[in-house]
Amino acid sequence: MQSGSKYPTLHWSEYGPSVAARYNLKKSGPDRYNGPCPNCGGDDRFWIKSYNGEMKVNCNQCGDFKAIYAEMEASGVIPKPNLQPLQIATAPDMADFDDHTPYHTRKGVDLIGADLDGDTVVVRIYNADRQRVGTQRISPNGKKMFSKGMAQSGAFGVVGKPESGTVYVAEGWATSVSVHMATGRPVIFALNSGNLPKVAKVLTELFPSSEFIVAADNDDPGVKAAQASGFQYALPPAGQDWNDLHAASGLEAVNTGLQNLIAAGTSLEAAAREVTGISADDMNFAMDSRGAIPFNHHNAMEILTKSDEWKHVFAFDEFAQRKMVMQQIPGAAGNPDKFRPREIKDSDYISVVRWFNMNGFLRANKNTICDVVDASCHENIISPVRHYLEDLGKKAEQDPEDDDYLDQWAIRMLGVEPQSDEHQLYIYEVSRKWIISAVARALDPGCKADGVLIMEGSQGAGKSTALRVLAGDEWFGDALPQMGTKDASDYLRGKWIVELAELSNINKAEVEIVKAFVSRTEERFRPAYGRSEICYPRHCVFAGTTNKSDYLRDETGNRRFWPIKCGKIDVSLIKKEREKLLGEAVKAYINGEEWWLSGEAESYARTEQDKRLAVDEWTGEIETYCQTRHEVAITEIAKDVFDMSPKEVNRMTQNRISSILSSIGYTRSGKFTTGELRNKAKFVRET
């Protein structure tokens, strides 16, 4: 016999020949003998053979090897066993097993209610009349075979001795032994889930003084069988049976889990609510005609948005336009206390699918989970900048500053020096309106806020640092891709203040793109690998930085740019008073204050903008030539001023002269109709 049996190992060389001689067996093959069975007397059905040097014994007629061994022990042909106390099995190490390790050893349970035939576990099976009707043979790999011709319907096996008190009912033998080892109570096993309700019908008659509890498998068939039994029942973790729990967490976990009973007659809907941690009042599962809870969009959505485990896991950050994981995904490895909110990754969807699979929804699939997770995010909207500013606004209401605090922050913090009363009014307006516009974009995304603060100052003066401190590292952007592109639109997600660095590097051909880009109120594009186009309102404002004084390239459309010349920037003061400054801006916004320049300041802004216009070196010569002329043509100027022939006047030259004419007060007005300039574009001085 193999180790694991209550019998000692019987070596073939020591016992095979003597057993063959004792029972007059005939040699039927190499190291194999057949003959009459010493138990049932069946002719030639009894056999012994050598298997890896050990003696194997059985009868193909009666199959009662226990009685055969008892007879051989009584005749003295084999020694009597030296019985050892049974040991409580622990979770086995599968690496120590080979193909012949018996099933009970692999499952980590004692050999109770069964015998061992070589490496095969043999379980005795009974019917409702308490008669033994056959056996179930379980091979080392778990394959199960019943006695030929045995009726399985209503048949069962027994682990322990049923008596008054609690008797557990389970599906399989190994599960039953785990339950028995954990509780010390007898267990009746029904062979499979389909047979369990049939067995339950006869148990109350067979054992009238017992109280029955179904130790159910936690899968769809197992829960349905427990429900149909009419007994109260207990469930292990989803997707497991009680032997799985024994192997994973020990017998104490099994004993504890069996105390969590679900009342007899509890519907599948209510049982599922209990498993997922959802109260009956909150649950609204869609069920099929059999009362089962299938995996579908609705049921998955119910679990992700209402169960205690899931309802706070996913969120949508409307500021960053990103789907977020706010808590550790149930079942994921790692310390939940160290988890930090992050954007959803593709692997997160697989983690959700696995959780559903392990909790009884075996048909859960990634496509449906992706849909449901995305939808559940929008059930929990967050907006970090808005929440932050609202809190600062409340603080400002409780501890207000003087009315002119917002007017003077650029003077105090950025070192701006007013040059005149008009200039001071302009500085006050720009300082106040721009910071309020930043708050407006955060609290009312997509509102019109196209004023661009332009901070002029020497290189290394701290302009970018000041903007970064004002916005906060997380919400500041200084690496904007080319404006007007999909990448630029994508970059703005999650940014509150975006720096337009070194405006002097923008050439004239790009001016219209820049003006259009900063004037948008929403972004619309298809992100990389995205399934559809997205559209979201802008949450950001812009601020430019430059160390030049002639960075504006176009004579028109400069109203968007609000230039100020910075002196010594006090970054430490910005850090110190940042929250106070933003809180006052929130208070002004809530009180209905506008965030665009007023008439007087807007008029003066044009003066400041004109000072920053980049001047073409041809301007002076063309302006001198045009002093005495009311009407001029481009080719005329090119010939008379720059001595160019008509062939030399290309498109670039035409555009350059046309731009200069516009800057000195000429507008295009049709064509000349007579003379040498006939059919040439005519530019007329504005009066």
ZILINGI-V627648 format. One record per residue. SS is DSSP state (2 for helix, 1 for strand, 0 for the rest). OMEGA is omega in whole degrees, -180 to 180 (999 if undefined). D_LAST is the distance of its C-alpha to the last C-alpha in whole Angstrom. Layout:
BEGIN
ss = {SS | SS}
omega = {OMEGA | OMEGA}
d_last = {D_LAST | D_LAST}
END
This chain:
BEGIN
ss = {0 | 0 | 0 | 0 | 0 | 0 | 0 | 0 | 0 | 0 | 1 | 2 | 2 | 2 | 2 | 2 | 2 | 2 | 2 | 2 | 2 | 2 | 0 | 0 | 0 | 1 | 1 | 1 | 1 | 0 | 0 | 1 | 1 | 1 | 1 | 0 | 0 | 0 | 0 | 0 | 0 | 0 | 0 | 0 | 0 | 1 | 1 | 1 | 1 | 1 | 1 | 0 | 0 | 1 | 1 | 1 | 1 | 1 | 1 | 0 | 0 | 0 | 0 | 0 | 2 | 2 | 2 | 2 | 2 | 2 | 2 | 2 | 2 | 2 | 2 | 0 | 0 | 0 | 0 | 0 | 0 | 0 | 0 | 0 | 0 | 0 | 0 | 0 | 0 | 0 | 0 | 0 | 0 | 2 | 2 | 2 | 0 | 0 | 0 | 0 | 0 | 0 | 2 | 2 | 2 | 2 | 2 | 0 | 0 | 0 | 0 | 0 | 0 | 1 | 1 | 1 | 1 | 0 | 0 | 1 | 1 | 1 | 1 | 1 | 1 | 1 | 0 | 0 | 0 | 0 | 0 | 1 | 1 | 1 | 1 | 1 | 1 | 1 | 0 | 0 | 0 | 0 | 0 | 1 | 1 | 1 | 0 | 0 | 0 | 0 | 0 | 0 | 0 | 0 | 0 | 1 | 1 | 1 | 1 | 0 | 0 | 0 | 0 | 0 | 1 | 1 | 1 | 1 | 1 | 1 | 0 | 0 | 2 | 2 | 2 | 2 | 2 | 2 | 2 | 2 | 2 | 2 | 2 | 0 | 0 | 0 | 1 | 1 | 1 | 0 | 0 | 0 | 2 | 2 | 2 | 2 | 2 | 2 | 2 | 2 | 2 | 2 | 2 | 2 | 2 | 2 | 0 | 0 | 0 | 1 | 1 | 1 | 1 | 1 | 1 | 1 | 0 | 0 | 0 | 2 | 2 | 2 | 2 | 2 | 2 | 2 | 2 | 2 | 2 | 0 | 0 | 1 | 1 | 1 | 1 | 0 | 0 | 0 | 0 | 0 | 0 | 2 | 2 | 2 | 2 | 2 | 2 | 2 | 2 | 0 | 2 | 2 | 2 | 2 | 2 | 2 | 2 | 0 | 0 | 0 | 1 | 1 | 0 | 0 | 0 | 0 | 0 | 2 | 2 | 2 | 2 | 2 | 2 | 2 | 2 | 2 | 0 | 0 | 0 | 0 | 0 | 0 | 0 | 0 | 0 | 0 | 0 | 0 | 0 | 0 | 0 | 0 | 0 | 0 | 0 | 0 | 2 | 2 | 2 | 2 | 2 | 2 | 2 | 2 | 2 | 2 | 0 | 0 | 0 | 0 | 0 | 0 | 0 | 1 | 1 | 1 | 1 | 0 | 0 | 0 | 0 | 1 | 1 | 1 | 1 | 0 | 0 | 0 | 0 | 0 | 0 | 0 | 0 | 0 | 0 | 2 | 2 | 2 | 0 | 0 | 0 | 1 | 1 | 0 | 0 | 2 | 2 | 2 | 2 | 2 | 2 | 2 | 2 | 2 | 2 | 2 | 2 | 2 | 0 | 0 | 0 | 0 | 0 | 0 | 0 | 2 | 2 | 2 | 2 | 2 | 2 | 2 | 2 | 2 | 2 | 2 | 2 | 0 | 0 | 0 | 1 | 1 | 0 | 2 | 2 | 2 | 2 | 2 | 2 | 2 | 2 | 2 | 2 | 2 | 2 | 2 | 2 | 2 | 0 | 0 | 0 | 0 | 0 | 0 | 0 | 0 | 0 | 0 | 2 | 2 | 2 | 2 | 2 | 2 | 0 | 0 | 0 | 0 | 0 | 0 | 2 | 2 | 2 | 2 | 2 | 2 | 2 | 2 | 2 | 2 | 2 | 2 | 2 | 2 | 2 | 2 | 2 | 2 | 2 | 2 | 2 | 2 | 2 | 0 | 0 | 0 | 0 | 0 | 0 | 0 | 0 | 1 | 1 | 1 | 1 | 1 | 0 | 0 | 0 | 0 | 0 | 0 | 2 | 2 | 2 | 2 | 2 | 2 | 2 | 2 | 2 | 0 | 2 | 2 | 2 | 1 | 1 | 0 | 0 | 0 | 0 | 0 | 0 | 0 | 0 | 2 | 2 | 2 | 2 | 2 | 2 | 0 | 0 | 0 | 0 | 0 | 1 | 1 | 1 | 1 | 1 | 0 | 2 | 2 | 2 | 0 | 0 | 2 | 2 | 2 | 2 | 2 | 2 | 2 | 2 | 2 | 2 | 2 | 2 | 0 | 0 | 1 | 1 | 1 | 1 | 0 | 0 | 0 | 0 | 0 | 0 | 0 | 0 | 1 | 1 | 1 | 1 | 0 | 0 | 0 | 1 | 1 | 1 | 1 | 1 | 1 | 0 | 0 | 0 | 0 | 0 | 1 | 0 | 0 | 0 | 0 | 0 | 2 | 2 | 2 | 1 | 1 | 1 | 1 | 1 | 0 | 0 | 0 | 0 | 0 | 2 | 2 | 2 | 2 | 2 | 2 | 2 | 2 | 2 | 2 | 2 | 2 | 2 | 2 | 2 | 2 | 2 | 2 | 2 | 2 | 0 | 0 | 0 | 0 | 0 | 0 | 0 | 0 | 2 | 2 | 2 | 2 | 2 | 2 | 2 | 2 | 2 | 2 | 2 | 2 | 2 | 0 | 1 | 0 | 0 | 0 | 0 | 0 | 2 | 2 | 2 | 2 | 2 | 2 | 2 | 2 | 0 | 0 | 0 | 0 | 1 | 1 | 0 | 2 | 2 | 2 | 2 | 2 | 2 | 2 | 2 | 2 | 0 | 0 | 0 | 2 | 2 | 2 | 0 | 0 | 2 | 2 | 2 | 2 | 2 | 2 | 2 | 2 | 2 | 2 | 2 | 2 | 2 | 0 | 0 | 1 | 1 | 1 | 1 | 1 | 1 | 0 | 0 | 0 | 0 | 0 | 0 | 0 | 0 | 0 | 1 | 1 | 1 | 1 | 1 | 0 | 0}
omega = {178 | 173 | -173 | 175 | 174 | 177 | 176 | 176 | -180 | -180 | -176 | -176 | -177 | -172 | -176 | -178 | -177 | 177 | 180 | -180 | -177 | -175 | 176 | -180 | 180 | 180 | -178 | 179 | 178 | 179 | 178 | -180 | 177 | 177 | -180 | -179 | 179 | -179 | -176 | 178 | -179 | -177 | 172 | 178 | 179 | -179 | 169 | 179 | 176 | 176 | -177 | 176 | 179 | -179 | 176 | -175 | 172 | 175 | -178 | 180 | -178 | -180 | -175 | -174 | 179 | 179 | 179 | 179 | 179 | 179 | -180 | 177 | -177 | -180 | 178 | -178 | 173 | -178 | 174 | -176 | 173 | -172 | 178 | 177 | 178 | 179 | 177 | -177 | 174 | -179 | -175 | 174 | -173 | -179 | -178 | -174 | 170 | -175 | -176 | 177 | -175 | -175 | -175 | 177 | 178 | -178 | 176 | -178 | 177 | 179 | -177 | -179 | -177 | 176 | 180 | 176 | -175 | 177 | -178 | 175 | -179 | -176 | 180 | -176 | -177 | 176 | -176 | 178 | -180 | 178 | 176 | -175 | 180 | -178 | 169 | -179 | -176 | -178 | -180 | -179 | 177 | 178 | -174 | 179 | 179 | 176 | -178 | 177 | -177 | 176 | -177 | -176 | 180 | 180 | -177 | 174 | -175 | 172 | -174 | -177 | 179 | -179 | 178 | -177 | -175 | 172 | 179 | 177 | -178 | -179 | -172 | -175 | -177 | 176 | -179 | 180 | 177 | 179 | 179 | 180 | -178 | -172 | -174 | -178 | 178 | -179 | 174 | -178 | -169 | 176 | 178 | -176 | -179 | -178 | -173 | 179 | 179 | 178 | -178 | -177 | -175 | -174 | -179 | 177 | -180 | -176 | -172 | -177 | -178 | 174 | -172 | 176 | 178 | 172 | -168 | 166 | -178 | 169 | -176 | 179 | -178 | 180 | 179 | 179 | 178 | 179 | -177 | -176 | -175 | 178 | 169 | -175 | 178 | -178 | 171 | 176 | -175 | 179 | -176 | 165 | -174 | 175 | 175 | 180 | 177 | -178 | -175 | -170 | 177 | -175 | -180 | 178 | 177 | -179 | 179 | -178 | -179 | 178 | -178 | -172 | 173 | -172 | 175 | 180 | 178 | -177 | 176 | 179 | -179 | 178 | 179 | 177 | -178 | -179 | -177 | 176 | -178 | 179 | -178 | -179 | -176 | -170 | 178 | -180 | 168 | -175 | 179 | -174 | 180 | -178 | 179 | -179 | -177 | 173 | 175 | -177 | -176 | -177 | 177 | 179 | 178 | -178 | -176 | -176 | -175 | -177 | -179 | -179 | -167 | -165 | 178 | -175 | -174 | 178 | 175 | 177 | -176 | 179 | -180 | -178 | -178 | 173 | -170 | 167 | -174 | 178 | 178 | -180 | -180 | 179 | -179 | 179 | 176 | -179 | -179 | -178 | -179 | -179 | 176 | 180 | -178 | 178 | 180 | 174 | -179 | -179 | 178 | 179 | 178 | 178 | 179 | 178 | -179 | 180 | 179 | 178 | -178 | -180 | 170 | 180 | -172 | -179 | 177 | -178 | -173 | -177 | 179 | -180 | 178 | 179 | -174 | 178 | 179 | 180 | -179 | 177 | -176 | 172 | -177 | -175 | 174 | 179 | -171 | -178 | 180 | 179 | -179 | -178 | 178 | 177 | 179 | 178 | 178 | 178 | -180 | 177 | -178 | -178 | -172 | 174 | 177 | -177 | -176 | -178 | -180 | -180 | -166 | -175 | 179 | 177 | -176 | -172 | -177 | 177 | 179 | -178 | 177 | -178 | -180 | 178 | 179 | 180 | 179 | 177 | 178 | 179 | 179 | -178 | -179 | -180 | -175 | -173 | -177 | -179 | 176 | 179 | 178 | 177 | -179 | 180 | 180 | -177 | 179 | -175 | 178 | 178 | -180 | -180 | -175 | 175 | -178 | 175 | 178 | -180 | 178 | 178 | -177 | 179 | -179 | -178 | 179 | -179 | -180 | 179 | 179 | 179 | -180 | 180 | -179 | -178 | -169 | -176 | -173 | -173 | -179 | 178 | 179 | -179 | -178 | 175 | -178 | -177 | -180 | -179 | 176 | -180 | 179 | 178 | 179 | -177 | -175 | 178 | 179 | 179 | 180 | 175 | -176 | -179 | 169 | -171 | 174 | -179 | -178 | -179 | 179 | -180 | -173 | -180 | -177 | -174 | -178 | 178 | -180 | -179 | 180 | -176 | -177 | -178 | -179 | 174 | 179 | 176 | 179 | -179 | 175 | -178 | 178 | 180 | 180 | -179 | -179 | 177 | 177 | 178 | 179 | 179 | -179 | 176 | -169 | 168 | -176 | 173 | 180 | 175 | 179 | 173 | 178 | 179 | -178 | -171 | 178 | -171 | -173 | -178 | -178 | 174 | -178 | -179 | -178 | -172 | -177 | -175 | 171 | -180 | -177 | 174 | 178 | -177 | -178 | -177 | -179 | 178 | 177 | 178 | -175 | -172 | -177 | -177 | 178 | 180 | -179 | 178 | 178 | 178 | 177 | 180 | 179 | 179 | -179 | 179 | 174 | -179 | 179 | -180 | 172 | -173 | 177 | -174 | -177 | 180 | 179 | 178 | 180 | 179 | 179 | 177 | 179 | 179 | -180 | 179 | -176 | 179 | 175 | -175 | 177 | -177 | 176 | -171 | -177 | -179 | 180 | 180 | 177 | -179 | -174 | -175 | -176 | -176 | 177 | 179 | 179 | 175 | -177 | -179 | 178 | 179 | -179 | -178 | -172 | -176 | -173 | 175 | 179 | 174 | 179 | -179 | -178 | -178 | 180 | -177 | -180 | 179 | 179 | -179 | -179 | 180 | 179 | 180 | 179 | 178 | 178 | -177 | -179 | 170 | 177 | 175 | 180 | -177 | 176 | -178 | 172 | -177 | -179 | 174 | -176 | -178 | -179 | -180 | 175 | 179 | -176 | 176 | -174 | 179 | 177 | -179 | 999}
d_last = {118 | 115 | 114 | 113 | 116 | 118 | 121 | 121 | 120 | 123 | 123 | 124 | 127 | 128 | 129 | 128 | 131 | 133 | 131 | 132 | 136 | 136 | 135 | 136 | 133 | 132 | 130 | 127 | 125 | 124 | 125 | 125 | 128 | 128 | 131 | 132 | 130 | 132 | 130 | 130 | 132 | 130 | 131 | 129 | 126 | 126 | 125 | 124 | 122 | 121 | 117 | 116 | 119 | 120 | 122 | 120 | 122 | 122 | 123 | 121 | 123 | 123 | 120 | 122 | 122 | 122 | 126 | 127 | 126 | 128 | 131 | 130 | 130 | 134 | 135 | 134 | 133 | 130 | 129 | 128 | 125 | 124 | 122 | 119 | 117 | 113 | 110 | 107 | 105 | 101 | 98 | 100 | 98 | 98 | 98 | 101 | 102 | 103 | 104 | 107 | 106 | 107 | 105 | 106 | 105 | 102 | 101 | 102 | 105 | 109 | 111 | 112 | 113 | 113 | 115 | 114 | 116 | 115 | 111 | 111 | 110 | 113 | 112 | 114 | 113 | 115 | 115 | 115 | 119 | 118 | 120 | 119 | 117 | 116 | 114 | 110 | 110 | 107 | 106 | 105 | 101 | 101 | 103 | 105 | 108 | 110 | 114 | 114 | 115 | 114 | 112 | 109 | 108 | 109 | 110 | 109 | 110 | 111 | 110 | 113 | 115 | 114 | 115 | 114 | 111 | 107 | 107 | 104 | 103 | 101 | 101 | 102 | 105 | 103 | 101 | 104 | 105 | 102 | 102 | 106 | 106 | 103 | 105 | 108 | 108 | 110 | 107 | 108 | 105 | 105 | 104 | 101 | 98 | 99 | 103 | 102 | 102 | 105 | 107 | 105 | 107 | 111 | 110 | 111 | 114 | 115 | 114 | 114 | 114 | 111 | 107 | 105 | 102 | 100 | 98 | 96 | 94 | 90 | 89 | 88 | 92 | 93 | 91 | 92 | 96 | 96 | 95 | 97 | 100 | 100 | 100 | 98 | 96 | 95 | 92 | 91 | 88 | 86 | 87 | 90 | 94 | 96 | 97 | 94 | 93 | 97 | 96 | 92 | 93 | 97 | 99 | 98 | 95 | 97 | 99 | 96 | 94 | 97 | 97 | 93 | 95 | 93 | 95 | 97 | 95 | 91 | 89 | 87 | 84 | 85 | 87 | 84 | 82 | 84 | 84 | 80 | 80 | 79 | 80 | 81 | 79 | 76 | 77 | 76 | 77 | 77 | 81 | 82 | 85 | 88 | 86 | 85 | 82 | 80 | 77 | 74 | 70 | 71 | 74 | 73 | 70 | 72 | 74 | 71 | 69 | 72 | 75 | 75 | 75 | 72 | 70 | 68 | 68 | 64 | 61 | 57 | 55 | 52 | 50 | 51 | 51 | 55 | 58 | 61 | 64 | 65 | 69 | 71 | 72 | 76 | 78 | 76 | 78 | 76 | 76 | 74 | 74 | 72 | 70 | 66 | 63 | 62 | 60 | 62 | 64 | 65 | 69 | 68 | 69 | 72 | 73 | 73 | 74 | 77 | 78 | 78 | 80 | 82 | 82 | 84 | 81 | 82 | 79 | 76 | 74 | 71 | 68 | 69 | 69 | 66 | 64 | 66 | 65 | 62 | 62 | 64 | 61 | 59 | 61 | 61 | 57 | 57 | 53 | 54 | 51 | 50 | 54 | 53 | 50 | 52 | 55 | 53 | 51 | 54 | 55 | 52 | 53 | 56 | 55 | 51 | 49 | 47 | 44 | 42 | 44 | 41 | 38 | 40 | 42 | 39 | 40 | 44 | 44 | 41 | 41 | 37 | 37 | 34 | 32 | 31 | 31 | 28 | 29 | 32 | 31 | 29 | 32 | 34 | 32 | 32 | 36 | 37 | 35 | 36 | 39 | 39 | 37 | 40 | 43 | 41 | 41 | 45 | 46 | 43 | 43 | 40 | 38 | 34 | 34 | 32 | 31 | 32 | 33 | 33 | 35 | 35 | 38 | 40 | 42 | 46 | 44 | 45 | 42 | 44 | 47 | 45 | 44 | 47 | 49 | 46 | 47 | 50 | 52 | 53 | 49 | 47 | 45 | 44 | 45 | 43 | 43 | 40 | 37 | 37 | 41 | 44 | 45 | 42 | 43 | 47 | 46 | 44 | 48 | 49 | 46 | 45 | 42 | 41 | 40 | 37 | 39 | 37 | 33 | 33 | 35 | 32 | 31 | 27 | 29 | 31 | 28 | 27 | 31 | 31 | 28 | 30 | 34 | 33 | 31 | 35 | 37 | 40 | 42 | 43 | 45 | 49 | 51 | 53 | 56 | 55 | 57 | 53 | 50 | 49 | 46 | 46 | 43 | 41 | 43 | 41 | 38 | 37 | 36 | 35 | 37 | 36 | 37 | 33 | 30 | 28 | 29 | 26 | 25 | 22 | 18 | 18 | 21 | 23 | 23 | 27 | 28 | 29 | 30 | 32 | 34 | 38 | 40 | 44 | 45 | 48 | 49 | 52 | 50 | 49 | 52 | 53 | 51 | 49 | 51 | 50 | 47 | 47 | 49 | 46 | 44 | 46 | 47 | 43 | 42 | 45 | 44 | 41 | 38 | 35 | 34 | 31 | 28 | 27 | 24 | 24 | 26 | 23 | 20 | 22 | 23 | 20 | 20 | 24 | 23 | 20 | 23 | 25 | 23 | 25 | 23 | 23 | 25 | 23 | 20 | 20 | 21 | 18 | 16 | 18 | 18 | 14 | 13 | 14 | 13 | 10 | 12 | 15 | 18 | 20 | 23 | 22 | 21 | 24 | 26 | 24 | 24 | 27 | 29 | 29 | 31 | 30 | 33 | 32 | 28 | 30 | 28 | 28 | 26 | 24 | 23 | 23 | 20 | 18 | 18 | 17 | 14 | 13 | 14 | 12 | 9 | 9 | 10 | 13 | 13 | 17 | 19 | 19 | 22 | 23 | 24 | 25 | 23 | 24 | 24 | 22 | 19 | 15 | 13 | 9 | 6 | 4 | 0}
END
